[in-house]
């Protein structure tokens, strides 16, 4: 008989708390994100930059601790080690887990947390 291992999911509010703490300290954070069109499911080390209502310039920027944040909002972050030099967009509600890395980063853009 196979043992079934349940994947643990964190509440999105706890995930946002972890990401905001990392952003304040200018430290990277690791997030567990599902498979996308371009990447497989798994842990990604990111530099957190901002939260918004939508992807790109259409999105209104949100402030952690001031605005009412929802799972459908967007985390704008740079994926460490990616071959491009642009900010990626992650749907907050799809992030399954987050953990602090305690690794400092020099911001490429303005950090808005």
C-alpha positions in Angstrom: 0.0 0.0 0.0 1.4 3.4 -1.0 1.7 6.1 1.6 -0.1 9.2 0.5 1.8 12.4 1.4 -0.4 15.5 1.7 1.2 18.7 0.3 1.0 21.4 2.9 -0.3 24.7 1.7 0.2 27.9 3.6 -2.5 30.5 4.0 -1.9 33.4 1.5 -1.8 35.9 4.4 1.1 34.0 6.0 2.9 33.9 2.6 2.4 37.7 2.2 3.8 38.2 5.7 7.0 36.2 4.9 7.4 38.0 1.6 6.9 41.5 3.2 9.5 40.7 5.9 12.0 39.7 3.2 11.3 42.8 1.1 11.8 45.1 4.1 15.2 43.6 4.7 16.1 43.4 1.0 16.4 39.7 1.2 15.4 37.0 -1.2 12.6 34.6 -0.4 11.9 31.2 -1.7 8.4 30.4 -3.0 6.9 27.1 -4.1 4.9 27.8 -7.3 3.0 25.5 -9.7 4.1 24.6 -13.2 3.7 27.4 -15.8 4.0 27.5 -19.5 7.8 28.2 -19.2 8.8 26.6 -15.9 8.2 23.4 -13.9 6.6 23.3 -10.5 8.9 23.8 -7.5 10.9 26.2 -5.4 12.0 29.5 -6.8 14.2 32.1 -5.2 12.9 35.6 -5.8 13.6 39.2 -5.1 10.3 40.7 -4.0 9.5 44.2 -5.5 5.8 45.0 -5.3 2.1 43.9 -5.2 -0.5 44.9 -7.7 -4.0 44.3 -8.9 -3.0 43.1 -12.3 0.1 42.3 -14.5 2.1 45.1 -16.0 1.3 48.8 -16.2 -2.4 48.1 -16.1 -2.1 47.0 -12.5 -2.6 49.4 -9.6 0.2 49.1 -7.0 -0.9 47.9 -3.5 0.8 48.4 -0.2 1.2 45.5 2.3 -0.5 46.4 5.6 -2.5 49.3 4.1 -4.5 47.8 1.2 -6.9 44.9 1.3 -5.0 42.1 -0.4 -6.6 39.0 -2.0 -5.3 35.7 -3.4 -5.9 37.0 -7.0 -3.5 39.9 -6.6 -0.1 39.8 -8.2 3.4 39.6 -6.6 6.0 41.3 -8.9 9.4 39.8 -8.3 12.7 38.9 -10.1 13.5 35.2 -10.2 17.1 34.7 -9.1 19.2 33.0 -11.7 16.8 33.6 -14.6 18.3 34.3 -18.0 16.3 37.5 -18.5 16.4 40.8 -16.7 12.7 41.5 -16.1 10.2 41.4 -13.3 8.0 38.2 -13.2 4.4 38.1 -12.0 3.1 35.5 -9.6 -0.5 35.1 -8.6 -0.5 35.2 -4.8 -3.1 32.5 -4.4 -1.1 30.1 -6.5 2.0 30.4 -4.2 1.8 27.2 -2.1 4.6 27.9 0.4 7.2 30.6 1.2 10.3 30.6 3.3 13.0 33.2 4.1 16.4 32.7 2.6 18.3 35.3 4.6 20.2 36.2 1.4 20.6 39.9 0.7 20.0 41.4 -2.7 20.7 44.7 -4.3 17.4 46.0 -5.8 17.2 46.3 -9.6 14.0 48.4 -9.2 12.2 50.2 -6.5 10.9 47.9 -3.7 7.3 48.9 -2.9 6.2 47.1 0.3 
